[in-house]
Amino acid sequence: MARVRKPPIPLTVVIGPLGAGKTTLINRLLGDPGFANTAVILNEFGDVALENALVERADDEIVSLGSGCICCSVRGELVAALERLLRDLDNGRVAAIGRVVIEADAAADPAAILSAVGMHPYLSLRYRPDGVIAVVAAGDVPDVLRVPIAARRLAMADVIALSKIDGADSDVPEALAALNPLAAIVDAASVTPVTITGHGAFDPAKTNVDRWLGAIDAPTSPQASISTFSLARNRSIPIFALDNYVELMGALLGNQLLRVRGMVATGEGESAVVEALGGFFRPLVLIPTPADNAPATRFTVTAAGLDADGFAAYLDAFLNEARIDTPDRVALTDNPLRIAGFSARGGGN
């Protein structure tokens, strides 16, 4: 008898500096029925104790990864902790896991965390990324925006939860919206699970394409050299070529692409969903072409040190659009040193 695959467990990443209020926010959410049976993974300890979290073993309060950046020095421990939670669930030591929350430290790269799960052959089947939540004290926002690495983290977030709002400048939400116009900016003291959850991969059955793309009428003014822009082309891209394009973007621009969302027509009645956080691109997903008479190729991009014209130059080269002093698609892909059949994202096609 074939085994029925269990539905994947939603996984939420909470980032922010020590003392910003991450644990306080998680404690609030753990008391809500929407966060019942939540397991929490920590890799830093603040002054606030974690309460009501699902335990990994009967004698453990939390899964602790110790000190260090979750995206590098303890990345192996993160994978091991996620595997242990699944073993405890499958062996009956834990009755249920409704969600996993990873509370990362200030240095953690959310893209690296999600790529560690997404590129794992087993964890990618058992966990479903469900968004990045950034917590920041309102009074610290001006200083945070002056630190490039901290600004990048905020620009990747699906939700920015502002803590310690009393006494902060009233223009703080506006500054954050200019940095990350795609994020929901909320009060950490009152935000509900409905706002925190539901930020996973595109779901054609539930998601409005235009709302998901978050089309930007005009590029945002750069904040900390970070801008968000949209572009569209009335050209489809065959799926094999689109896969090459995505690989190319990851290799050439991975460090600059903070968030990419795209809907690309690939053939008769078929489109591909393109999603990336940082340099990590999720596998392309094919869906029926949305019946909205929109341009065949649409992207909304948040990037650091790359503007709309720079991104468009690579896209137009791939589409073989004529542009002065830029390469065409053959020049970008027909590399004599390229190993046939090899993909930098997965090791092979």
C-alpha positions in Angstrom: 0.0 0.0 0.0 1.4 3.4 -1.0 2.2 5.8 1.8 0.3 9.0 1.8 2.6 12.0 1.8 1.9 14.2 4.7 1.2 17.9 4.0 4.3 20.1 4.4 4.7 22.0 7.6 4.7 25.8 7.1 8.0 27.4 8.1 8.3 31.1 9.2 11.6 32.9 9.6 11.8 35.8 12.1 14.8 38.1 11.8 15.9 41.2 13.5 18.5 42.6 15.9 18.9 41.4 19.5 16.5 43.3 21.7 14.2 44.3 18.8 11.3 42.3 20.2 11.4 39.0 18.2 10.7 36.8 21.2 8.0 39.1 22.5 6.2 38.9 19.1 6.6 35.1 19.0 5.2 34.7 22.5 2.1 36.7 21.5 1.6 34.5 18.5 2.1 31.3 20.4 -0.9 32.3 22.5 -3.2 32.4 19.5 -5.0 29.3 18.2 -3.6 30.0 14.8 -0.1 29.2 16.1 -1.1 26.0 18.0 1.5 23.3 18.1 4.3 25.6 16.9 7.9 24.5 17.2 10.5 27.2 17.7 14.2 27.1 16.7 16.4 29.8 18.3 20.1 30.7 17.7 20.3 33.6 20.1 19.0 34.2 23.6 17.5 37.6 24.6 16.2 38.8 28.0 12.7 37.5 27.2 11.9 33.8 27.9 10.1 31.8 25.3 6.8 30.5 26.4 4.3 27.8 25.2 6.5 26.5 22.4 6.3 22.9 21.2 9.2 20.9 22.6 11.6 18.9 20.5 11.9 16.2 23.2 10.0 15.8 26.4 12.8 17.4 28.5 13.6 20.3 26.1 12.0 23.7 26.2 13.4 24.9 22.9 15.7 23.7 20.1 18.9 25.8 20.6 21.5 26.2 17.9 23.9 28.1 20.2 25.7 31.2 19.1 26.7 32.3 15.6 25.0 33.2 12.3 22.4 30.7 11.3 23.3 31.1 7.7 26.9 30.0 8.0 28.5 28.6 11.2 25.5 26.7 12.4 23.7 26.0 9.2 24.4 22.2 9.6 22.8 22.4 13.0 19.7 24.1 11.6 19.2 21.2 9.1 19.9 18.7 11.9 17.3 20.4 14.2 14.7 20.4 11.5 15.4 16.7 10.8 15.1 15.9 14.5 11.7 17.6 14.7 10.4 15.4 11.8 11.8 12.2 13.5 10.0 13.1 16.7 6.8 13.8 14.8 7.0 10.6 12.8 7.9 8.5 15.8 5.1 9.9 17.9 7.2 11.6 20.5 5.5 14.9 19.3 1.8 14.6 18.7 1.6 17.4 16.1 3.6 20.3 14.6 1.4 23.0 13.1 4.3 25.3 12.2 8.0 25.9 12.7 9.3 29.3 13.6 13.0 30.0 13.2 14.1 33.0 15.3 17.4 34.0 13.8 20.0 36.5 15.0 20.8 39.9 13.5 23.5 38.5 11.1 21.3 35.8 9.6 20.5 35.8 5.9 16.9 34.7 5.4 17.7 33.6 1.9 20.4 31.3 3.1 18.0 29.8 5.7 15.3 29.1 3.1 17.8 27.8 0.6 19.2 25.3 3.2 15.7 23.9 3.4 14.7 24.3 -0.3 17.8 22.6 -1.6 17.6 19.7 0.9 16.1 16.6 -0.9 14.0 15.6 2.1 13.4 18.8 4.1 12.1 20.5 0.9 9.3 17.9 0.8 8.4 18.2 4.5 8.6 21.9 5.1 6.9 24.8 3.2 8.4 28.3 3.5 5.8 30.7 4.7 7.4 34.0 4.8 10.1 36.2 6.4 9.1 38.5 9.3 11.5 41.3 10.2 11.1 42.8 13.7 12.7 46.3 14.3 12.3 48.9 17.0 10.7 52.0 15.4 13.2 54.3 17.0 16.1 52.3 15.5 14.9 52.5 11.9 16.9 55.5 10.8 20.1 53.9 12.0 19.2 50.5 10.6 18.6 52.0 7.1 22.2 53.4 7.2 23.6 49.9 7.6 23.6 48.2 4.2 23.4 44.6 5.5 20.5 45.5 7.9 18.7 47.4 5.1 19.0 44.3 2.8 17.4 42.1 5.5 14.4 44.5 5.8 14.1 44.7 2.0 13.7 40.8 1.9 10.9 40.7 4.5 7.3 39.8 3.7 6.2 41.6 6.9 8.0 44.3 8.9 6.8 44.4 12.5 7.5 47.6 14.3 8.1 47.4 18.0 8.4 50.1 20.6 6.5 52.6 18.5 5.8 55.1 21.3 7.9 58.2 20.8 9.2 57.2 17.4 9.1 59.5 14.4 5.8 59.4 12.5 7.6 59.1 9.2 9.2 55.7 10.0 6.5 53.6 8.2 6.9 55.8 5.2 10.7 55.2 5.1 10.2 51.5 5.4 7.6 51.5 2.6 10.0 53.3 0.4 12.6 50.6 1.1 10.2 47.6 0.8 6.9 48.6 -0.9 5.9 44.9 -1.1 5.9 44.2 2.7 3.1 44.6 5.1 4.2 47.1 7.8 2.5 46.4 11.1 2.6 47.1 14.8 4.3 44.2 16.5 2.1 44.7 19.6 -1.2 44.0 17.8 -0.4 42.1 14.6 -2.4 38.9 14.1 -1.5 35.5 12.7 -3.6 36.3 9.6 -1.0 39.0 8.6 2.0 37.0 9.7 1.1 33.8 7.7 0.3 33.0 4.1 3.5 34.4 2.5 4.7 31.2 0.9 5.1 30.2 -2.7 2.6 31.4 -5.3 -0.6 29.4 -5.2 -2.6 29.7 -8.4 -5.8 28.6 -6.7 -5.6 31.3 -4.0 -3.3 34.1 -5.2 -4.2 37.1 -7.4 -1.4 37.5 -9.9 -1.3 41.4 -9.9 -1.4 41.5 -6.1 1.3 38.9 -5.8 3.6 40.7 -8.3 3.0 44.0 -6.5 3.5 45.9 -9.8 5.3 49.1 -9.2 4.2 52.0 -11.5 7.5 53.8 -11.2 10.8 52.6 -9.6 11.1 53.5 -6.0 13.7 56.0 -4.9 16.7 54.1 -3.7 17.0 53.7 0.0 20.5 52.4 1.1 21.1 51.7 -2.7 18.0 49.4 -2.7 15.1 50.0 -5.1 12.1 48.1 -6.3 10.8 48.2 -9.9 8.6 46.4 -12.4 9.0 45.7 -16.0 7.1 43.9 -18.7 7.7 42.6 -22.2 5.2 41.3 -24.8 7.5 38.3 -25.5 7.2 34.7 -24.2 10.2 32.7 -23.2 10.3 28.9 -23.8 10.7 27.0 -20.6 14.2 25.6 -21.4 15.4 29.2 -22.2 13.7 30.6 -19.1 15.5 28.0 -16.9 18.8 29.1 -18.5 17.9 32.7 -17.8 17.1 32.1 -14.2 20.4 30.2 -13.8 22.2 33.1 -15.4 20.6 35.7 -13.1 21.4 33.7 -10.1 25.1 33.4 -11.2 25.6 37.0 -12.4 23.3 39.0 -10.1 22.6 36.7 -7.2 24.2 39.1 -4.7 22.2 42.0 -5.9 18.8 40.4 -6.3 17.0 40.6 -3.0 13.6 39.6 -4.2 12.3 38.5 -7.6 8.7 37.7 -8.6 7.9 36.9 -12.2 5.1 35.5 -14.4 6.4 34.4 -17.8 4.4 32.9 -20.7 6.3 29.9 -21.9 4.0 28.4 -24.5 0.4 27.9 -25.6 -1.7 28.6 -22.6 1.2 28.0 -20.1 3.2 30.3 -17.9 6.0 29.9 -15.4 6.1 31.4 -11.9 9.6 32.8 -11.0 10.4 33.4 -7.4 13.7 34.3 -5.7 14.8 35.5 -2.3 18.4 36.7 -2.4 20.3 34.6 -4.9 18.1 31.5 -4.2 15.6 30.8 -7.0 12.8 28.3 -6.3 12.2 25.7 -9.0 10.0 27.1 -11.8 6.4 26.2 -11.5 4.2 25.9 -14.6 0.5 27.0 -14.4 -2.2 27.9 -16.9 -1.6 31.4 -18.2 -3.7 33.8 -16.2 -6.6 35.1 -18.2 -5.9 38.8 -17.6 -4.6 40.0 -21.0 -1.4 41.1 -19.3 2.0 41.3 -21.1 3.6 37.9 -21.6 6.6 38.5 -19.4 6.3 40.4 -16.1 8.8 40.9 -13.3 8.8 42.8 -10.0 12.3 43.1 -8.6 13.9 44.4 -5.4 17.6 44.8 -5.9 20.7 46.4 -4.3 23.0 48.3 -6.6 21.0 47.4 -9.7 18.3 49.6 -11.3 15.5 48.8 -13.7 17.6 49.6 -16.7 20.3 47.3 -15.6 17.9 44.4 -15.1 16.2 45.1 -18.3 19.5 45.0 -20.2 19.9 41.3 -19.2 16.3 40.4 -20.0 16.3 42.1 -23.4 19.6 40.4 -24.3 18.0 37.1 -23.5 15.0 38.1 -25.6 17.3 39.1 -28.4 16.0 42.6 -28.3 18.5 45.0 -30.1 20.3 47.2 -27.6 23.5 49.2 -28.2 26.7 47.8 -26.6 24.9 44.8 -24.9 25.3 41.1 -25.6 22.6 38.9 -27.2 21.3 35.6 -25.8 23.8 33.6 -27.7 26.7 35.5 -26.2 25.2 35.0 -22.7 24.6 31.3 -23.0 26.7 29.8 -25.8 29.9 29.6 -23.7 32.5 27.2 -24.9 33.6 26.6 -21.3 30.1 25.7 -20.2 29.7 22.0 -19.3 26.8 20.5 -21.3 23.8 19.5 -19.1 25.2 21.1 -16.0 23.2 23.5 -13.9 24.8 25.7 -11.3 21.6 25.7 -9.3 21.1 22.0 -9.1 24.2 20.3 -10.4 22.4 19.1 -13.6 19.3 19.7 -15.7 
